[in-house]
Amino acid sequence: MVSCTTEFILIVQFEVRSNEDFDLLLLLEQKLQNAIGDLARFDGRDWGAGEMNIFIYSACPDKLFTIIREILERERVLPRAKIAYRRVDGEKYTALWPAGFEGFRVK
């Protein structure tokens, strides 16, 4: 558990399987924005190099992850996701999903 006093960036990442995944990215981003409210600040998305990412700033990545996980489960895409966070001024990611995942990176 991390404190809710330091700002972190949390990244929700998916492997791109087809061009239709861009629609999925937009849908998930909208659902996440609606559910998260004031707990976080969105910093956009990117698409390329075989992956798509949603970038979210928050002081409470653990709480944020709980909300994100529920939405991704509901949309049946959690098994496709990789989720990690790091301090805004840091470089080392802490993986949240899947459990035990190491080596998270953004291409």
C-alpha positions in Angstrom: 0.0 0.0 0.0 1.4 3.4 -0.9 0.5 6.7 0.7 -1.8 9.1 -0.9 0.6 12.0 -0.6 3.0 11.5 -3.5 1.9 11.7 -7.1 2.2 8.6 -9.3 1.5 7.8 -12.9 -0.5 4.6 -13.5 -0.6 3.0 -16.9 -3.2 0.7 -18.3 -1.6 -1.1 -21.2 -2.9 -3.6 -23.9 -1.3 -5.3 -26.8 -2.8 -4.1 -30.0 -4.4 -7.0 -31.9 -6.3 -5.2 -34.6 -7.3 -1.7 -35.7 -10.6 -2.2 -33.9 -8.7 -2.1 -30.7 -8.6 1.7 -31.0 -12.4 1.8 -30.5 -11.8 -0.3 -27.4 -9.2 2.1 -26.1 -11.6 5.1 -26.5 -14.4 3.2 -24.8 -12.3 2.1 -21.9 -10.9 5.6 -21.5 -14.4 7.1 -21.3 -15.6 4.5 -18.8 -12.6 5.0 -16.6 -13.0 8.8 -16.7 -16.6 8.4 -15.6 -15.8 6.0 -12.8 -12.7 7.7 -11.4 -13.9 11.2 -10.9 -11.7 13.3 -8.7 -9.4 10.4 -7.6 -7.2 10.9 -10.6 -6.2 13.1 -13.6 -6.0 11.6 -17.1 -3.0 12.5 -19.2 -4.2 10.9 -22.4 -3.4 7.8 -24.4 -1.1 6.5 -27.0 -1.3 3.9 -29.7 1.7 2.4 -31.5 4.6 0.0 -31.4 2.1 -2.9 -30.9 0.6 -1.5 -27.7 -2.0 1.0 -26.5 -1.7 2.9 -23.2 -3.9 5.0 -21.0 -2.0 7.4 -18.6 -3.5 8.4 -15.3 -2.0 10.5 -12.5 -3.1 9.9 -9.0 -1.8 10.1 -5.4 -3.6 6.8 -4.6 -2.7 4.2 -7.2 -3.9 1.3 -5.1 -7.4 2.8 -4.8 -7.3 3.7 -8.5 -6.4 0.1 -9.4 -9.4 -1.3 -7.5 -11.7 0.9 -9.7 -9.9 0.1 -12.9 -9.9 -3.6 -12.2 -13.7 -3.7 -11.7 -14.3 -1.9 -15.0 -11.9 -4.0 -17.0 -13.5 -7.2 -15.5 -16.9 -5.9 -16.4 -15.8 -5.2 -19.9 -14.1 -8.6 -20.1 -10.7 -7.3 -21.0 -8.8 -7.6 -17.7 -6.9 -10.8 -18.9 -5.5 -8.6 -21.8 -4.3 -5.8 -19.5 -1.0 -4.9 -17.9 -1.3 -2.3 -15.2 1.6 -0.6 -13.4 2.5 2.6 -11.7 5.6 4.6 -10.8 6.4 7.8 -9.0 6.1 10.8 -11.4 9.8 11.6 -10.8 10.8 7.9 -10.8 11.7 5.3 -13.4 10.9 1.9 -11.7 7.4 0.6 -12.3 5.5 -1.4 -9.7 3.2 -3.9 -11.5 -0.3 -4.3 -10.2 -1.7 -6.6 -12.9 -1.2 -9.4 -13.7 -0.1 -10.6 -10.3 3.6 -11.4 -10.3 4.3 -9.6 -13.5 7.7 -8.0 -13.8 9.5 -5.9 -16.4 6.7 -3.5 -17.2 7.7 -0.9 -19.8 6.2 1.5 -22.3 7.6 1.3 -25.8 
